Amino acid sequence: MGSQQDRSLFNEEMSILESCTDDIASNNYSNSELLPKYKKLVDNYKKLLKFTKKVVKISDAQGKTLKDREYKIKSLLDNSNQGFLSFGKDLLVDEEYSVECIRIFDKKIKKDNIALLLSDNYEQQQYYTNAFSSAFREKSEERLKLLPTRININNRHIDVRYKLIDWLEEDYAILIILTDITEKIKTEAKVKYLSEHDSLTSLYNRFYIDKQIPQIITTANLPISIILADMNGLKLTNDVFGHQKGDELIVSVAKIFRTCCRAKDIIARWGGDEFLIILPATGPSDCQKIVEDINAACREACRDVVDISFSIGTATMAGLNQNITDLFAVAESRMYKNKLLSQKTVRMNIVKKMATVLETRSIIPSGHIIRAKEIAGKFADLLGYGAESIEKNNLMLVATLHDVGKLAIPEDILKKPGPLTPREWEIVKNCSEIGYRMAQSIGEPGVAETILSLRESWDGTGYPNGLKGEQIPYLSRIFAIIDAFDLMTSDRVYRSAISQDEALAEIRSQSGLQFDPTLSNLFCSHFGFDIS
């Protein structure tokens, strides 16, 4: 192929050489005295033609190499996710620029004025024009160093770099490299936001407060008050209804704080169930007013089972001579003191609310808790427990709380009239464990153990742990009989009540199977008290 190209390129020269060679080969000039010189001339012409062909081949190869390199460089630039463009003294963009420039400027930019491309502000355009013109005139990058390196083009953040290039001896150009850093800026902003905010509530976090304290503690902000608030019932909500419900409770709390606080106040999630509010230019009376607003908003907030409430501590810094650490310590001490004082009341309110919800949702028969407490009281007397005994008090509390685990079970399963599927039955069996966790959360470990074992059977066929006989806690064995009796004699969604005699007969039939034989016989034999 190469020899054919050579032939076509040097066709005339090859014809001359062939003609000369034919002349020498013939005997027509054998006697000419010029023949030796002619031969030498033809030989030199042949060498010259051969050398010329070689030069052309080298030139073609170099040209191809240069084109290959140009293609590779252009491909590299087009795929580098950076915009490369150049322009001369006329400030018009050269013909060659990378594809990324089209995306950044949202158009083709050949022969566009670079100053108009970089800014839509007239004064800024003039600034660019003067700087570029000076760079060309002075053949120096000093003015380019003063140009902005971050600009906004079509609502995107662009990093800009400028370079003066000496193309030829007297010909200069300016190369601009454009990098779209919009996603990088967004990522950095998101990382910064997450480092300073609680991901669940979007309130500030402890890291942000620690960083801002020096800016907050100033004369202009005095007096500075703080509120430390500890949520009541969060652990119980998590234990009974799961962490998703607990998270919903926390989000509700954050909304209350935003509603009750002012724009200048700084609200932070200080820990799992603790919140901090910093109140600049706020004295004790105004601080107390905000606390009252928070408490009022909590009372108004409608929650199905667990009401929103707080144990709160406050403190105020009157002068810069006070230590911020001491201020926090005072507020924290007051918060925990209030928590201790209100702990019992809060627990009892939770118990009452849960008992109410169980009946209002018809999860248990109407009046079931009252009747169960009445039967429990009389059975406890029969067993010889005194009025103030721990056993009787626990039994009465079990009567109130024994069904709370049902609050976490879907109502369509609880109220299903037909038989449960194996999966549904496994869900229902969780009631005992949920009730156990709830009682533990309100500080009633004895009640918790009783609730956990209410569904165990004397013969070991019960749940959740398959306990047998006296392995089952005594109060669990007592209340299992009480609970069964009242449920059998009460109307249910899927079953009508049976008579007391029929219920007692059923308990007798399960003596030694489901129920403790001694307790069930005692209950049935001494059933002389009026339970109706």
One Martini backbone bead per residue (centre of mass of N, CA, C, O) as a GRO file, in nm:
protein
  532
    1MET     BB    1   0.058   0.062  -0.021
    2GLY     BB    2   0.301   0.253   0.006
    3SER     BB    3   0.408   0.221  -0.294
    4GLN     BB    4   0.151   0.338  -0.425
    5GLN     BB    5   0.169   0.617  -0.296
    6ASP     BB    6   0.450   0.685  -0.404
    7ARG     BB    7   0.377   0.664  -0.705
    8SER     BB    8   0.158   0.889  -0.708
    9LEU     BB    9   0.341   1.118  -0.586
   10PHE     BB   10   0.607   1.022  -0.793
   11ASN     BB   11   0.539   0.983  -1.101
   12GLU     BB   12   0.720   1.174  -1.265
   13GLU     BB   13   0.997   1.095  -1.144
   14MET     BB   14   0.979   0.792  -1.214
   15SER     BB   15   0.967   0.830  -1.519
   16ILE     BB   16   1.242   0.961  -1.549
   17LEU     BB   17   1.411   0.735  -1.426
   18GLU     BB   18   1.320   0.514  -1.624
   19SER     BB   19   1.421   0.654  -1.881
   20CYS     BB   20   1.719   0.673  -1.798
   21THR     BB   21   1.762   0.370  -1.753
   22ASP     BB   22   1.698   0.289  -2.046
   23ASP     BB   23   1.927   0.449  -2.180
   24ILE     BB   24   2.158   0.294  -2.043
   25ALA     BB   25   2.072   0.003  -2.135
   26SER     BB   26   2.123   0.093  -2.391
   27ASN     BB   27   2.342   0.129  -2.698
   28ASN     BB   28   2.315   0.429  -2.802
   29TYR     BB   29   2.551   0.559  -2.571
   30SER     BB   30   2.824   0.391  -2.551
   31ASN     BB   31   3.018   0.618  -2.710
   32SER     BB   32   2.972   0.830  -2.504
   33GLU     BB   33   3.146   1.058  -2.302
   34LEU     BB   34   2.880   1.121  -2.113
   35LEU     BB   35   2.785   0.856  -1.978
   36PRO     BB   36   2.917   0.858  -1.696
   37LYS     BB   37   2.786   1.121  -1.602
   38TYR     BB   38   2.496   1.025  -1.647
   39LYS     BB   39   2.500   0.791  -1.453
   40LYS     BB   40   2.566   0.966  -1.205
   41LEU     BB   41   2.316   1.145  -1.222
   42VAL     BB   42   2.103   0.917  -1.198
   43ASP     BB   43   2.199   0.807  -0.929
   44ASN     BB   44   2.150   1.069  -0.769
   45TYR     BB   45   1.850   1.091  -0.835
   46LYS     BB   46   1.772   0.825  -0.699
   47LYS     BB   47   1.866   0.905  -0.412
   48LEU     BB   48   1.695   1.159  -0.388
   49LEU     BB   49   1.419   1.017  -0.421
   50LYS     BB   50   1.451   0.825  -0.182
   51PHE     BB   51   1.487   1.047   0.034
   52THR     BB   52   1.219   1.192  -0.018
   53LYS     BB   53   1.034   0.959   0.054
   54LYS     BB   54   1.129   0.935   0.346
   55VAL     BB   55   1.047   1.217   0.434
   56VAL     BB   56   0.747   1.185   0.375
   57LYS     BB   57   0.696   0.949   0.567
   58ILE     BB   58   0.778   1.096   0.822
   59SER     BB   59   0.577   1.327   0.795
   60ASP     BB   60   0.323   1.153   0.799
   61ALA     BB   61   0.372   1.020   1.074
   62GLN     BB   62   0.380   1.286   1.235
   63GLY     BB   63   0.100   1.381   1.157
   64LYS     BB   64  -0.052   1.140   1.277
   65THR     BB   65   0.055   1.172   1.563
   66LEU     BB   66  -0.057   1.455   1.609
   67LYS     BB   67  -0.353   1.381   1.565
   68ASP     BB   68  -0.368   1.169   1.787
   69ARG     BB   69  -0.291   1.360   2.015
   70GLU     BB   70  -0.519   1.563   1.972
   71TYR     BB   71  -0.749   1.360   2.020
   72LYS     BB   72  -0.667   1.266   2.303
   73ILE     BB   73  -0.668   1.541   2.440
   74LYS     BB   74  -0.962   1.613   2.375
   75SER     BB   75  -1.085   1.366   2.513
   76LEU     BB   76  -0.970   1.424   2.789
   77LEU     BB   77  -1.105   1.703   2.826
   78ASP     BB   78  -1.405   1.610   2.769
   79ASN     BB   79  -1.368   1.381   3.026
   80SER     BB   80  -1.290   1.578   3.292
   81ASN     BB   81  -1.516   1.778   3.401
   82GLN     BB   82  -1.390   2.027   3.242
   83GLY     BB   83  -1.337   2.361   3.150
   84PHE     BB   84  -1.183   2.457   2.837
   85LEU     BB   85  -1.042   2.780   2.754
   86SER     BB   86  -0.960   3.034   2.504
   87PHE     BB   87  -0.799   3.367   2.455
   88GLY     BB   88  -0.742   3.672   2.328
   89LYS     BB   89  -0.724   4.014   2.293
   90ASP     BB   90  -1.039   4.012   2.198
   91LEU     BB   91  -1.198   3.817   2.409
   92LEU     BB   92  -1.246   3.566   2.224
   93VAL     BB   93  -1.340   3.260   2.188
   94ASP     BB   94  -1.212   2.994   2.085
   95GLU     BB   95  -1.284   2.723   1.893
   96GLU     BB   96  -1.142   2.559   2.115
   97TYR     BB   97  -1.335   2.350   2.343
   98SER     BB   98  -1.483   2.197   2.586
   99VAL     BB   99  -1.777   2.036   2.651
  100GLU     BB  100  -1.826   2.149   2.942
  101CYS     BB  101  -1.885   2.442   2.855
  102ILE     BB  102  -2.170   2.390   2.745
  103ARG     BB  103  -2.293   2.306   3.019
  104ILE     BB  104  -2.224   2.557   3.185
  105PHE     BB  105  -2.344   2.777   2.961
  106ASP     BB  106  -2.572   2.649   2.778
  107LYS     BB  107  -2.367   2.676   2.522
  108LYS     BB  108  -2.214   2.796   2.260
  109ILE     BB  109  -1.882   2.997   2.263
  110LYS     BB  110  -1.793   3.087   2.001
  111LYS     BB  111  -1.689   3.421   2.002
  112ASP     BB  112  -1.732   3.494   2.285
  113ASN     BB  113  -1.734   3.704   2.544
  114ILE     BB  114  -1.580   3.642   2.840
  115ALA     BB  115  -1.704   3.860   3.028
  116LEU     BB  116  -2.006   3.782   2.962
  117LEU     BB  117  -1.983   3.486   3.063
  118LEU     BB  118  -1.885   3.542   3.373
  119SER     BB  119  -2.100   3.790   3.363
  120ASP     BB  120  -2.412   4.000   3.428
  121ASN     BB  121  -2.236   4.233   3.537
  122TYR     BB  122  -2.113   4.526   3.438
  123GLU     BB  123  -1.885   4.584   3.641
  124GLN     BB  124  -1.761   4.301   3.624
  125GLN     BB  125  -1.702   4.304   3.323
  126GLN     BB  126  -1.501   4.540   3.337
  127TYR     BB  127  -1.303   4.403   3.524
  128TYR     BB  128  -1.229   4.174   3.337
  129THR     BB  129  -1.137   4.340   3.093
  130ASN     BB  130  -0.904   4.490   3.236
  131ALA     BB  131  -0.746   4.243   3.333
  132PHE     BB  132  -0.695   4.105   3.058
  133SER     BB  133  -0.564   4.346   2.913
  134SER     BB  134  -0.328   4.374   3.111
  135ALA     BB  135  -0.208   4.091   3.073
  136PHE     BB  136  -0.137   4.138   2.772
  137ARG     BB  137   0.026   4.402   2.799
  138GLU     BB  138   0.226   4.289   3.045
  139LYS     BB  139   0.278   3.984   3.046
  140SER     BB  140   0.089   3.913   3.312
  141GLU     BB  141  -0.068   3.752   3.616
  142GLU     BB  142  -0.134   3.957   3.842
  143ARG     BB  143  -0.433   4.035   3.767
  144LEU     BB  144  -0.545   3.741   3.773
  145LYS     BB  145  -0.512   3.700   4.091
  146LEU     BB  146  -0.773   3.906   4.146
  147LEU     BB  147  -0.966   3.712   4.055
  148PRO     BB  148  -1.225   3.519   4.079
  149THR     BB  149  -1.259   3.162   4.187
  150ARG     BB  150  -1.575   3.210   4.252
  151ILE     BB  151  -1.870   3.139   4.067
  152ASN     BB  152  -2.189   3.211   3.902
  153ILE     BB  153  -2.350   2.974   3.674
  154ASN     BB  154  -2.655   2.895   3.636
  155ASN     BB  155  -2.673   2.816   3.950
  156ARG     BB  156  -2.360   2.748   3.964
  157HIS     BB  157  -2.068   2.630   4.103
  158ILE     BB  158  -1.751   2.787   4.008
  159ASP     BB  159  -1.429   2.705   3.940
  160VAL     BB  160  -1.146   2.934   3.878
  161ARG     BB  161  -0.877   2.939   3.633
  162TYR     BB  162  -0.575   3.128   3.543
  163LYS     BB  163  -0.371   3.144   3.224
  164LEU     BB  164  -0.079   3.251   3.084
  165ILE     BB  165   0.006   3.208   2.733
  166ASP     BB  166   0.286   3.123   2.522
  167TRP     BB  167   0.261   3.046   2.206
  168LEU     BB  168   0.442   3.268   2.097
  169GLU     BB  169   0.654   3.519   2.103
  170GLU     BB  170   0.391   3.746   2.042
  171ASP     BB  171   0.170   3.521   2.140
  172TYR     BB  172  -0.115   3.538   2.347
  173ALA     BB  173  -0.297   3.357   2.606
  174ILE     BB  174  -0.595   3.261   2.785
  175LEU     BB  175  -0.650   3.022   3.030
  176ILE     BB  176  -0.953   2.848   3.128
  177ILE     BB  177  -1.062   2.676   3.426
  178LEU     BB  178  -1.363   2.482   3.476
  179THR     BB  179  -1.536   2.388   3.789
  180ASP     BB  180  -1.792   2.195   3.900
  181ILE     BB  181  -1.896   2.244   4.264
  182THR     BB  182  -2.191   2.197   4.354
  183GLU     BB  183  -2.189   1.914   4.494
  184LYS     BB  184  -1.966   1.981   4.691
  185ILE     BB  185  -2.113   2.212   4.835
  186LYS     BB  186  -2.357   2.046   4.923
  187THR     BB  187  -2.201   1.834   5.085
  188GLU     BB  188  -2.064   2.029   5.281
  189ALA     BB  189  -2.329   2.148   5.391
  190LYS     BB  190  -2.445   1.880   5.493
  191VAL     BB  191  -2.216   1.805   5.685
  192LYS     BB  192  -2.235   2.061   5.855
  193TYR     BB  193  -2.528   2.027   5.940
  194LEU     BB  194  -2.498   1.740   6.073
  195SER     BB  195  -2.276   1.842   6.282
  196GLU     BB  196  -2.508   2.066   6.413
  197HIS     BB  197  -2.746   1.850   6.393
  198ASP     BB  198  -3.026   1.682   6.449
  199SER     BB  199  -3.157   1.435   6.249
  200LEU     BB  200  -3.455   1.420   6.364
  201THR     BB  201  -3.525   1.750   6.444
  202SER     BB  202  -3.312   1.988   6.354
  203LEU     BB  203  -3.171   2.055   6.587
  204TYR     BB  204  -2.940   2.133   6.773
  205ASN     BB  205  -2.633   2.034   6.901
  206ARG     BB  206  -2.375   1.999   7.115
  207PHE     BB  207  -2.150   2.089   6.924
  208TYR     BB  208  -2.268   2.366   6.857
  209ILE     BB  209  -2.282   2.483   7.141
  210ASP     BB  210  -1.982   2.460   7.211
  211LYS     BB  211  -1.900   2.654   6.973
  212GLN     BB  212  -2.103   2.910   7.057
  213ILE     BB  213  -2.055   3.010   7.346
  214PRO     BB  214  -1.853   3.251   7.302
  215GLN     BB  215  -2.074   3.415   7.130
  216ILE     BB  216  -2.300   3.424   7.355
  217ILE     BB  217  -2.101   3.530   7.580
  218THR     BB  218  -2.223   3.850   7.616
  219THR     BB  219  -2.320   4.161   7.701
  220ALA     BB  220  -2.561   4.183   7.494
  221ASN     BB  221  -2.701   3.900   7.621
  222LEU     BB  222  -2.766   4.014   7.881
  223PRO     BB  223  -2.933   3.806   8.024
  224ILE     BB  224  -2.879   3.448   8.061
  225SER     BB  225  -3.087   3.176   7.986
  226ILE     BB  226  -3.170   2.835   8.088
  227ILE     BB  227  -3.307   2.520   7.959
  228LEU     BB  228  -3.372   2.205   8.111
  229ALA     BB  229  -3.515   1.910   7.946
  230ASP     BB  230  -3.691   1.613   8.056
  231MET     BB  231  -3.834   1.347   7.937
  232ASN     BB  232  -4.135   1.184   7.979
  233GLY     BB  233  -4.175   0.845   7.863
  234LEU     BB  234  -3.968   0.746   7.645
  235LYS     BB  235  -3.886   0.464   7.737
  236LEU     BB  236  -4.170   0.351   7.740
  237THR     BB  237  -4.232   0.393   7.443
  238ASN     BB  238  -4.001   0.218   7.336
  239ASP     BB  239  -4.077  -0.049   7.492
  240VAL     BB  240  -4.381  -0.072   7.389
  241PHE     BB  241  -4.382   0.076   7.073
  242GLY     BB  242  -4.113   0.170   6.994
  243HIS     BB  243  -3.884   0.382   6.834
  244GLN     BB  244  -4.074   0.518   6.636
  245LYS     BB  245  -4.262   0.641   6.852
  246GLY     BB  246  -4.039   0.788   7.000
  247ASP     BB  247  -3.961   0.971   6.761
  248GLU     BB  248  -4.238   1.109   6.738
  249LEU     BB  249  -4.223   1.238   7.017
  250ILE     BB  250  -3.969   1.410   6.967
  251VAL     BB  251  -4.084   1.575   6.729
  252SER     BB  252  -4.314   1.702   6.894
  253VAL     BB  253  -4.130   1.851   7.089
  254ALA     BB  254  -3.982   2.031   6.885
  255LYS     BB  255  -4.238   2.186   6.801
  256ILE     BB  256  -4.297   2.310   7.075
  257PHE     BB  257  -4.038   2.474   7.105
  258ARG     BB  258  -4.071   2.647   6.848
  259THR     BB  259  -4.341   2.777   6.938
  260CYS     BB  260  -4.237   2.896   7.232
  261CYS     BB  261  -4.005   3.026   7.093
  262ARG     BB  262  -3.773   3.239   6.976
  263ALA     BB  263  -3.565   3.340   6.728
  264LYS     BB  264  -3.311   3.388   6.934
  265ASP     BB  265  -3.333   3.113   7.025
  266ILE     BB  266  -3.161   2.812   7.140
  267ILE     BB  267  -3.215   2.483   7.016
  268ALA     BB  268  -3.143   2.159   7.175
  269ARG     BB  269  -3.025   1.837   7.157
  270TRP     BB  270  -2.856   1.701   7.438
  271GLY     BB  271  -2.999   1.415   7.418
  272GLY     BB  272  -3.211   1.167   7.409
  273ASP     BB  273  -3.421   1.328   7.651
  274GLU     BB  274  -3.267   1.605   7.614
  275PHE     BB  275  -3.301   1.968   7.647
  276LEU     BB  276  -3.187   2.289   7.513
  277ILE     BB  277  -3.224   2.638   7.618
  278ILE     BB  278  -3.121   2.951   7.490
  279LEU     BB  279  -3.167   3.287   7.646
  280PRO     BB  280  -3.127   3.579   7.532
  281ALA     BB  281  -3.207   3.846   7.703
  282THR     BB  282  -3.305   3.673   7.981
  283GLY     BB  283  -3.482   3.653   8.253
  284PRO     BB  284  -3.642   3.476   8.494
  285SER     BB  285  -3.938   3.559   8.421
  286ASP     BB  286  -3.924   3.500   8.113
  287CYS     BB  287  -3.837   3.211   8.146
  288GLN     BB  288  -4.090   3.112   8.301
  289LYS     BB  289  -4.289   3.178   8.073
  290ILE     BB  290  -4.178   2.967   7.876
  291VAL     BB  291  -4.226   2.722   8.055
  292GLU     BB  292  -4.536   2.758   8.067
  293ASP     BB  293  -4.579   2.731   7.762
  294ILE     BB  294  -4.471   2.444   7.739
  295ASN     BB  295  -4.666   2.305   7.936
  296ALA     BB  296  -4.926   2.392   7.788
  297ALA     BB  297  -4.856   2.253   7.516
  298CYS     BB  298  -4.842   1.966   7.634
  299ARG     BB  299  -5.140   1.951   7.732
  300GLU     BB  300  -5.259   2.002   7.434
  301ALA     BB  301  -5.127   1.763   7.337
  302CYS     BB  302  -5.218   1.487   7.143
  303ARG     BB  303  -5.209   1.164   7.294
  304ASP     BB  304  -5.290   0.843   7.312
  305VAL     BB  305  -5.095   0.753   7.571
  306VAL     BB  306  -4.837   0.941   7.587
  307ASP     BB  307  -4.768   1.212   7.742
  308ILE     BB  308  -4.637   1.529   7.733
  309SER     BB  309  -4.344   1.579   7.944
  310PHE     BB  310  -4.148   1.762   8.202
  311SER     BB  311  -3.832   1.809   8.344
  312ILE     BB  312  -3.730   2.125   8.486
  313GLY     BB  313  -3.443   2.350   8.447
  314THR     BB  314  -3.308   2.664   8.569
  315ALA     BB  315  -3.094   2.951   8.462
  316THR     BB  316  -2.903   3.262   8.541
  317MET     BB  317  -2.700   3.509   8.377
  318ALA     BB  318  -2.586   3.834   8.480
  319GLY     BB  319  -2.267   3.789   8.441
  320LEU     BB  320  -1.935   3.739   8.321
  321ASN     BB  321  -1.828   3.619   8.604
  322GLN     BB  322  -1.971   3.379   8.527
  323ASN     BB  323  -2.002   3.032   8.489
  324ILE     BB  324  -2.128   2.822   8.252
  325THR     BB  325  -2.092   2.553   8.401
  326ASP     BB  326  -2.253   2.637   8.653
  327LEU     BB  327  -2.518   2.694   8.509
  328PHE     BB  328  -2.566   2.402   8.416
  329ALA     BB  329  -2.556   2.270   8.696
  330VAL     BB  330  -2.803   2.412   8.814
  331ALA     BB  331  -3.014   2.320   8.603
  332GLU     BB  332  -2.966   2.014   8.640
  333SER     BB  333  -3.033   1.994   8.940
  334ARG     BB  334  -3.327   2.099   8.912
  335MET     BB  335  -3.426   1.886   8.716
  336TYR     BB  336  -3.376   1.630   8.897
  337LYS     BB  337  -3.548   1.723   9.132
  338ASN     BB  338  -3.816   1.739   8.972
  339LYS     BB  339  -3.812   1.444   8.883
  340LEU     BB  340  -3.829   1.315   9.165
  341LEU     BB  341  -4.096   1.461   9.256
  342SER     BB  342  -4.267   1.360   8.978
  343GLN     BB  343  -4.239   1.055   8.924
  344LYS     BB  344  -4.494   0.930   9.052
  345THR     BB  345  -4.703   1.103   8.903
  346VAL     BB  346  -4.620   1.027   8.619
  347ARG     BB  347  -4.667   0.721   8.646
  348MET     BB  348  -4.971   0.737   8.722
  349ASN     BB  349  -5.062   0.884   8.466
  350ILE     BB  350  -4.978   0.661   8.274
  351VAL     BB  351  -5.153   0.439   8.391
  352LYS     BB  352  -5.427   0.581   8.355
  353LYS     BB  353  -5.408   0.625   8.050
  354MET     BB  354  -5.385   0.328   7.967
  355ALA     BB  355  -5.648   0.228   8.094
  356THR     BB  356  -5.832   0.413   7.928
  357VAL     BB  357  -5.748   0.324   7.641
  358LEU     BB  358  -5.828   0.026   7.660
  359GLU     BB  359  -6.140   0.096   7.682
  360THR     BB  360  -6.192   0.308   7.452
  361ARG     BB  361  -6.087   0.080   7.234
  362SER     BB  362  -6.194  -0.207   7.320
  363ILE     BB  363  -5.963  -0.410   7.418
  364ILE     BB  364  -6.134  -0.415   7.672
  365PRO     BB  365  -6.366  -0.453   7.880
  366SER     BB  366  -6.586  -0.285   8.036
  367GLY     BB  367  -6.465  -0.267   8.369
  368HIS     BB  368  -6.229  -0.472   8.406
  369ILE     BB  369  -6.035  -0.327   8.603
  370ILE     BB  370  -6.229  -0.281   8.836
  371ARG     BB  371  -6.309  -0.576   8.878
  372ALA     BB  372  -6.022  -0.692   8.914
  373LYS     BB  373  -5.960  -0.522   9.169
  374GLU     BB  374  -6.188  -0.632   9.343
  375ILE     BB  375  -6.111  -0.929   9.332
  376ALA     BB  376  -5.817  -0.896   9.427
  377GLY     BB  377  -5.878  -0.780   9.703
  378LYS     BB  378  -6.046  -1.027   9.811
  379PHE     BB  379  -5.834  -1.248   9.754
  380ALA     BB  380  -5.613  -1.124   9.928
  381ASP     BB  381  -5.767  -1.149  10.191
  382LEU     BB  382  -5.802  -1.459  10.176
  383LEU     BB  383  -5.469  -1.488  10.174
  384GLY     BB  384  -5.365  -1.260  10.399
  385TYR     BB  385  -5.333  -0.978  10.287
  386GLY     BB  386  -5.258  -0.676  10.358
  387ALA     BB  387  -5.337  -0.353  10.276
  388GLU     BB  388  -5.002  -0.269  10.285
  389SER     BB  389  -4.897  -0.474  10.113
  390ILE     BB  390  -4.702  -0.552   9.850
  391GLU     BB  391  -4.878  -0.772   9.722
  392LYS     BB  392  -5.143  -0.611   9.703
  393ASN     BB  393  -5.037  -0.367   9.548
  394ASN     BB  394  -4.934  -0.530   9.304
  395LEU     BB  395  -5.205  -0.661   9.232
  396MET     BB  396  -5.350  -0.392   9.170
  397LEU     BB  397  -5.151  -0.304   8.945
  398VAL     BB  398  -5.193  -0.547   8.764
  399ALA     BB  399  -5.493  -0.491   8.709
  400THR     BB  400  -5.419  -0.229   8.546
  401LEU     BB  401  -5.152  -0.349   8.354
  402HIS     BB  402  -5.184  -0.642   8.214
  403ASP     BB  403  -5.285  -0.512   7.909
  404VAL     BB  404  -5.075  -0.306   7.781
  405GLY     BB  405  -4.949  -0.480   7.548
  406LYS     BB  406  -5.202  -0.438   7.352
  407LEU     BB  407  -5.125  -0.149   7.243
  408ALA     BB  408  -4.901  -0.290   7.033
  409ILE     BB  409  -5.144  -0.429   6.897
  410PRO     BB  410  -5.325  -0.482   6.646
  411GLU     BB  411  -5.667  -0.452   6.636
  412ASP     BB  412  -5.738  -0.665   6.413
  413ILE     BB  413  -5.627  -0.893   6.597
  414LEU     BB  414  -5.768  -0.853   6.873
  415LYS     BB  415  -6.073  -0.841   6.711
  416LYS     BB  416  -6.074  -1.115   6.598
  417PRO     BB  417  -6.324  -1.358   6.559
  418GLY     BB  418  -6.137  -1.557   6.460
  419PRO     BB  419  -5.883  -1.736   6.403
  420LEU     BB  420  -5.549  -1.738   6.428
  421THR     BB  421  -5.265  -1.708   6.295
  422PRO     BB  422  -4.948  -1.787   6.354
  423ARG     BB  423  -4.846  -1.495   6.325
  424GLU     BB  424  -5.062  -1.360   6.507
  425TRP     BB  425  -4.997  -1.525   6.762
  426GLU     BB  426  -4.706  -1.419   6.796
  427ILE     BB  427  -4.791  -1.127   6.844
  428VAL     BB  428  -4.970  -1.172   7.095
  429LYS     BB  429  -4.738  -1.306   7.274
  430ASN     BB  430  -4.596  -1.017   7.324
  431CYS     BB  431  -4.756  -0.883   7.555
  432SER     BB  432  -4.596  -0.972   7.806
  433GLU     BB  433  -4.325  -0.835   7.729
  434ILE     BB  434  -4.434  -0.548   7.701
  435GLY     BB  435  -4.547  -0.524   7.988
  436TYR     BB  436  -4.278  -0.569   8.126
  437ARG     BB  437  -4.128  -0.319   8.011
  438MET     BB  438  -4.323  -0.109   8.120
  439ALA     BB  439  -4.293  -0.169   8.424
  440GLN     BB  440  -3.992  -0.117   8.429
  441SER     BB  441  -4.007   0.188   8.330
  442ILE     BB  442  -4.185   0.263   8.610
  443GLY     BB  443  -4.054   0.099   8.856
  444GLU     BB  444  -4.194  -0.227   8.846
  445PRO     BB  445  -4.055  -0.526   8.887
  446GLY     BB  446  -4.275  -0.704   9.023
  447VAL     BB  447  -4.496  -0.649   8.811
  448ALA     BB  448  -4.335  -0.743   8.567
  449GLU     BB  449  -4.308  -1.045   8.645
  450THR     BB  450  -4.612  -1.099   8.655
  451ILE     BB  451  -4.687  -1.023   8.361
  452LEU     BB  452  -4.494  -1.218   8.210
  453SER     BB  453  -4.652  -1.489   8.363
  454LEU     BB  454  -4.969  -1.494   8.298
  455ARG     BB  455  -4.944  -1.721   8.042
  456GLU     BB  456  -4.880  -1.936   8.217
  457SER     BB  457  -4.879  -2.290   8.291
  458TRP     BB  458  -4.887  -2.543   8.514
  459ASP     BB  459  -4.806  -2.763   8.272
  460GLY     BB  460  -4.608  -2.585   8.058
  461THR     BB  461  -4.795  -2.459   7.795
  462GLY     BB  462  -4.710  -2.180   7.803
  463TYR     BB  463  -4.628  -1.823   7.804
  464PRO     BB  464  -4.297  -1.748   7.701
  465ASN     BB  465  -4.124  -1.990   7.892
  466GLY     BB  466  -4.261  -2.260   7.999
  467LEU     BB  467  -4.359  -2.268   8.273
  468LYS     BB  468  -4.382  -2.467   8.589
  469GLY     BB  469  -4.565  -2.434   8.837
  470GLU     BB  470  -4.358  -2.288   9.081
  471GLN     BB  471  -4.208  -2.116   8.863
  472ILE     BB  472  -4.441  -1.947   8.889
  473PRO     BB  473  -4.537  -1.671   8.999
  474TYR     BB  474  -4.764  -1.619   9.241
  475LEU     BB  475  -4.917  -1.366   9.129
  476SER     BB  476  -4.971  -1.492   8.853
  477ARG     BB  477  -5.153  -1.723   8.954
  478ILE     BB  478  -5.367  -1.545   9.078
  479PHE     BB  479  -5.442  -1.351   8.833
  480ALA     BB  480  -5.521  -1.560   8.619
  481ILE     BB  481  -5.794  -1.626   8.754
  482ILE     BB  482  -5.920  -1.346   8.764
  483ASP     BB  483  -5.906  -1.279   8.461
  484ALA     BB  484  -6.066  -1.522   8.352
  485PHE     BB  485  -6.330  -1.473   8.503
  486ASP     BB  486  -6.403  -1.191   8.390
  487LEU     BB  487  -6.390  -1.258   8.085
  488MET     BB  488  -6.614  -1.480   8.091
  489THR     BB  489  -6.831  -1.259   8.234
  490SER     BB  490  -6.785  -1.097   7.961
  491ASP     BB  491  -6.840  -0.915   7.698
  492ARG     BB  492  -6.748  -0.967   7.360
  493VAL     BB  493  -6.705  -0.922   7.032
  494TYR     BB  494  -6.684  -1.264   6.984
  495ARG     BB  495  -6.830  -1.301   7.286
  496SER     BB  496  -7.033  -1.408   7.520
  497ALA     BB  497  -7.128  -1.428   7.824
  498ILE     BB  498  -7.100  -1.609   8.118
  499SER     BB  499  -7.158  -1.750   8.391
  500GLN     BB  500  -7.029  -1.788   8.701
  501ASP     BB  501  -7.064  -2.093   8.720
  502GLU     BB  502  -6.930  -2.157   8.448
  503ALA     BB  503  -6.658  -2.028   8.517
  504LEU     BB  504  -6.593  -2.206   8.762
  505ALA     BB  505  -6.599  -2.471   8.605
  506GLU     BB  506  -6.363  -2.398   8.419
  507ILE     BB  507  -6.151  -2.365   8.639
  508ARG     BB  508  -6.171  -2.653   8.748
  509SER     BB  509  -6.093  -2.793   8.473
  510GLN     BB  510  -5.795  -2.627   8.491
  511SER     BB  511  -5.693  -2.771   8.723
  512GLY     BB  512  -5.349  -2.840   8.673
  513LEU     BB  513  -5.314  -2.690   8.398
  514GLN     BB  514  -5.349  -2.370   8.400
  515PHE     BB  515  -5.394  -2.387   8.709
  516ASP     BB  516  -5.354  -2.361   9.029
  517PRO     BB  517  -5.500  -2.590   9.235
  518THR     BB  518  -5.512  -2.443   9.504
  519LEU     BB  519  -5.616  -2.164   9.406
  520SER     BB  520  -5.866  -2.258   9.244
  521ASN     BB  521  -6.009  -2.400   9.481
  522LEU     BB  522  -6.019  -2.154   9.664
  523PHE     BB  523  -6.180  -1.969   9.479
  524CYS     BB  524  -6.431  -2.160   9.442
  525SER     BB  525  -6.496  -2.235   9.746
  526HIS     BB  526  -6.485  -1.905   9.841
  527PHE     BB  527  -6.728  -1.795   9.661
  528GLY     BB  528  -6.886  -1.535   9.855
  529PHE     BB  529  -6.841  -1.292   9.693
  530ASP     BB  530  -6.935  -0.994   9.546
  531ILE     BB  531  -6.878  -0.907   9.189
  532SER     BB  532  -7.116  -0.734   9.052
   0.00000   0.00000   0.00000
